[in-house]
Amino acid sequence: MNPRGRHVLYWMVASRRLGWSFALDRALAHARTMDRPLVILEPLRLDYAWAADRHHRFALDGMNEHRTTAARHGVGYHAYVEPVRGAGKGLLEAWAEDAVVVVTDDFPAFFLPRMQAAAARRVRVRMEAVDSCGLLPLAASSRPFSAAVHFRRHLQRSLPAYLLDMPAPDPLAEGGFPADPELPESILAQWPSAEPRLLQGGAQELAGLDIDHDVAPAPLSGGATAGRQRLSSFLSDGLDRYGTERNHPDADAASGLSPWLHWGHISAHEVFHGVVTRAGWSPARLNGGATGRREGWWGLDESSEAFLDQLVTWRELGFVFCRHVPTYGEYRSLPKWAMETLEAHAQDRRPYRYTLSELEDARTHDEVWNAAQRELRQRGIIHNYLRMLWGKKILEWTSHPREALDVMVHLNNRWALDGRDPNSWSGITWVLGRFDRGWPERAIYGKVRSMTSEATRRKVRLERYLDRWRG
Ligand SMILES: Cc1cc2nc3c(=O)[nH]c(=O)nc-3n(C[C@H](O)[C@H](O)[C@H](O)COP(=O)(O)OP(=O)(O)OC[C@H]3O[C@@H](n4cnc5c(N)ncnc54)[C@H](O)[C@@H]3O)c2cc1C
């Protein structure tokens, strides 16, 4: 720590929000103890894989909100949007030079762990990475889990100790730190704050940036306000039906929260709080025991339990996996049984084969698959059930499971607002057998679970969905 530093710096890179964040709480605690103002640096780089108008626009919506909220509470806020590749180099060090301490977000995937480890070596002051990823701290799991049931058992044993420890919903309002720091001219001259025009603008404002302009902004707004609106409409209109209806695309009973969760605009803690408050729940309702069973542990209604199983068990299973397995995105990280069976069937005749561009343009013979791919391209999301089918068909229609992996990663991370997340890789590798068990052997899939569009049509209601995305 540098006690002569002029400010506490919060380098916001993953939990991009101004409430329900342990990292922000930690930075504020330093600001109060050291009697220094807080400065938040929220950068948006150009050179990350799949950078595109769509993802930039969503992140900028959040940054635009942060600018006004931070100003209202007397917190220094530097929104930096890199104008050309590499221009952001040196910015963190410049801010850290006069910082008492640097706090940042702990996040287990994509380029962030590498970027932060390199930064920690460069800055001369203490840097703390604080985990706000999920309800169970990443440090509470000492190994990856091979199936949801094993992780659920671990959660059921470990989570109660953490359930009362929630981040503050609105910590800036609590004050207690010196307000309105001046942002040094020497920094702003080299790394100017993003103009409101860019923070609020459309595709036109992004045209000068060297990112993928073919992936247009999605018709969803980023930021905590839009995320909270989505949460509140889900709580009032989706959650009660979630247990029975979530697999039916026509029912619109899933939360649709994954883009905001991915960008950190809304936290799993806030979503959890919304669900349990609505049910008047307290930890006294927990049923105890650690059986790994999906139902009954929370002491909630069926729908809330089903939802929390996705939000907590499945979501955090992927985060823990990425934390412990650096090769999480590679073919060789698949379970041995899955790789063996996929390899044994790699030469099986494929009745249909499509190139990447045919898939990307939704030009297959399969109406259901094309609809899902069109939804992904236009809305930046795919309905959960169809996303599984979408992946399984890519496995079936490409020449080798390795190619299927590359194609899924490309399409998912290029077009999905929630892409590039630990759950992007856990969902994609689930298609290839991760977190699953063996099933009766079939052509191409081997013992990996298969899915068909015909069965999907029989099982789920999707006529309106197909009408909408028919093309
Ligand atoms: C091929 C494939 C690719 C996927 N890519 C992504 C991705 O890029 N980003 C992503 O966040 N999820 C991904 N998933 C997981 C899942 O499909 C999405 O999280 C879910 O569809 C998001 O919709 P929702 O917010 O309405 O979910 P809801 O059903 O409302 O669930 C609430 C939250 O729980 C979490 N969740 C739900 N289902 C899963 C799951 N199966 N695995 C992990 N977490 C889950 C998500 O954070 C979700 O927002 C992928 C799944 C597959 C099969």
The ligand as an ORCA input file, in Angstrom:
! r2SCAN-3c Opt
* xyz 0 1
  C     -23.962    -24.503    -26.818
  C     -24.214    -23.647    -25.608
  C     -23.627    -22.408    -25.496
  C     -23.850    -21.611    -24.368
  N     -23.246    -20.385    -24.303
  C     -23.455    -19.593    -23.218
  C     -22.850    -18.317    -23.142
  O     -22.134    -17.888    -24.060
  N     -23.075    -17.562    -22.025
  C     -23.883    -17.999    -21.010
  O     -24.068    -17.261    -20.030
  N     -24.465    -19.208    -21.073
  C     -24.293    -20.017    -22.143
  N     -24.911    -21.237    -22.208
  C     -25.725    -21.681    -21.069
  C     -27.230    -21.317    -21.166
  O     -27.715    -21.694    -22.407
  C     -27.504    -19.832    -20.944
  O     -26.889    -19.407    -19.753
  C     -29.007    -19.537    -20.838
  O     -29.649    -19.962    -21.993
  C     -29.245    -18.058    -20.657
  O     -30.616    -17.766    -20.745
  P     -31.409    -17.192    -19.513
  O     -30.642    -16.039    -18.938
  O     -32.808    -16.974    -19.936
  O     -31.314    -18.410    -18.500
  P     -32.244    -18.814    -17.286
  O     -32.803    -20.140    -17.593
  O     -33.185    -17.733    -16.902
  O     -31.175    -19.050    -16.105
  C     -30.695    -17.988    -15.265
  C     -29.182    -17.899    -15.356
  O     -28.589    -19.135    -14.967
  C     -27.421    -19.387    -15.746
  N     -27.640    -20.584    -16.569
  C     -28.800    -21.029    -17.106
  N     -28.599    -22.178    -17.787
  C     -27.285    -22.450    -17.687
  C     -26.462    -23.497    -18.163
  N     -26.952    -24.512    -18.869
  N     -25.148    -23.456    -17.897
  C     -24.623    -22.455    -17.171
  N     -25.344    -21.424    -16.671
  C     -26.664    -21.432    -16.930
  C     -27.241    -18.189    -16.656
  O     -26.371    -17.276    -16.038
  C     -28.659    -17.656    -16.761
  O     -28.725    -16.290    -17.116
  C     -24.687    -22.068    -23.325
  C     -25.278    -23.331    -23.442
  C     -25.049    -24.111    -24.564
  C     -25.705    -25.458    -24.655
*
